[in-house]
């Protein structure tokens, strides 16, 4: 199964030559080329959601806008191949002290932050697993720590004994307290560290190439529990001439379930 986490960068005209209108075809071609079965995407605005679905007709999606729980604001959307998976159950919650309150902003966060999740059944094998996708705050240090605590708690409640796959822009490096908490006691494993084969740069955020390489960090993740084996991992740093996929590199993992 091919998994990807991809912060597509919200549609902003101020990005000029790097705006979504110049990247959307390139980005969707990349998703198809790598044969992605399930994609956790961040910063997806409604018009971008529509663009992706138009260009990727073999996919369905799950997710809501983080502001109103409908269409408004960024989605942490899950795209999945409809022919391969059934959705047994799905939902979302906000990363805040009131996770069920629509549009709630948590702790010292600058923005509303949301988690989208689903229990999938792979049609061919009948295997069930849980997929989580999120985007932690970029400003609030307390919010990122508390978001990790809440996310881990909800993973335990929702997944129970099922395999877990989680994608997200966590806005933190692997050495941070919040990421280490998610990995504590091997509750989750970083797909990059667990992979048998690793390809690509050590960083994922580059701000459309503006950040000097020595200051770039890995802040985008695929995390799995012990029921998942990671065969390959890649951080995909590709351009089409001078066009970037996004201001982040997508990260990719080829995984299988451990029986």
C-alpha positions, 0 to 999 in steps of 0.5 A: 500500500502506498501512503503519502503526507502532503501539505499542498500549500493553501491557494494564495495569489501572493505566491505568484509563480508558486500559486496553486494555479501553476502547481495543481497539475504537477501535484496531481500528476505526482500523486498518480505517478507514485500510485498513492492509495491513501493521501493525507493532505493538509492546507486544502481549501475548498477550491483546491479540494475540487481541483484535486477531485476533478483531476483524481477521479478514482479517489474519494475524500473525507474531511471538513473545513476547520473553521465551520466543520463544513467547507470554510477554511483549510481541510486536513483531508484524506483521499483514498482509492474507492476501488480499494477501500471501504470506509467503516467509520469516520470522523473529525475533532479539533485540537483544543480543550473542546475537541467536539466544538466546531471551530475551536482554537486550542491553547496558544494556537494561532489557528484552528486545527483539526484531525480527520480520521477513518476506519478503512477496510481493504477490500481485497484482504478484508484488513481493517486499519485506522488512518489519521491526518492532521496539521499542528499549529505553527506558532503555539508551543503549548498547543503542539504539545497538547495536540500530541497528547490529545491525538495519542489519546484519541488514537488509543480510543478509536483504533483499539487493537487495529493497525494505525497509519497517521500523516501530518504536518506537525510543524516540529522536527523529530527531536521535539517533545511533541513528536517524541511523545507520539513515539514514546514506548514505541506507541508509534514509529516514524516511517522514515526510521522504520523503513528498510530503504530511505530515499531523498533529503532529510528535510521537508519544508523549504518555503518554495526553495527560499530557505537555505538548505542548512536551515531546512527541517523535516516537519512532515510525517508518516507514523505507524504502529507495530502492526505496520511494516514500512518497506520504503520511505521517500521525501520527494524533492521534485520540481518541474523546471522552476515549478515546485510541488508545494512549499513542502516536500510530500513524504511517501511510504510503501507499507504492508500489514504485519499478520 
